[in-house]
Amino acid sequence: MMQTMSSAQPAAPLSGAHPSSAIDLSRMELGTLMRHCATESRLFYTHQDYDPSFAYELFRRALVERSEDAWEHIYQHYFQLVEHWVRRTGAFTVSGETSDFFVSAAFTRFWKAIPADRFGSFPSLAALLNYLRRCASCVVIDSARAHSYADLLPEECINWNTQKLSHADEEATERVSRAEFWQLVDGMLQSEAERVLVRSSFLLGMKPGDIFAARGDLFGDVAEVYALKRNILVRLRRSPELKGLY
């Protein structure tokens, strides 16, 4: 369903200028609504007055009425903007995934997180796009953290199938679990050098050589970084407390 339109102009977070209160947008034909969205986006990029209400109505149809056609247009229209957000997320460069993968994941997360009865919590286009931006950042960061779990714990300790969540409240539970995980890890680290190494290696994806170059004050040479990393992994993988989380 979701195909990238390379010619689509990414829309920026618009904040209300002059809503079309005189028009019943809910009755507007979808093709006409889409054309208005494109026109208003061009006005925004040329620093003219613009009206975000057309795009907001498109989101309403996609999220409240669950219109496939409206959702398809949203995906195409905002693809480049979401891709820009993905690439600006620091963890993207070490994720090992393509930007297309994360854009699709961000839209999927956004779709699942806003059922029809929650749409009213987003009173403007700016609020919707801010949340979409958060989704874009979160899918990249979550992917990086997932790789961190995989590196720090034996594979059999984590049932990845049960880690895939579909509801916002379950996602909140997962975040608490992750916080507990990193608190336990931090409690088992014995020095500032170990904390810097774990944070740099498993959260930022830095290589030992890069870590030494950045924090030569904590390590004698690159070989020491490698050795300390191996020792930390052995210690953490043997931890019954960490295994007990899963």
Salt bridges, closest charged atoms under 4 A:
ASP24 OD2 - ARG27 NE 3.09
ASP51 OD2 - HIS18 ND1 3.98
GLU57 OE1 - ARG60 NE 2.80
GLU57 OE2 - ARG61 NE 2.81
GLU65 OE2 - ARG60 NH2 2.85
GLU83 OE2 - ARG87 NE 3.90
ASP142 OD2 - ARG109 NH1 3.07
ASP142 OD1 - ARG178 NH1 2.88
GLU170 OE1 - HIS167 ND1 3.23
GLU171 OE2 - ARG109 NH2 2.36
GLU171 OE2 - ARG175 NH2 3.34
GLU174 OE2 - ARG178 NH2 3.52
ASP186 OD1 - ARG195 NE 3.21
GLU194 OE2 - ARG235 NH2 2.80
ASP217 OD2 - ARG215 NH2 2.98
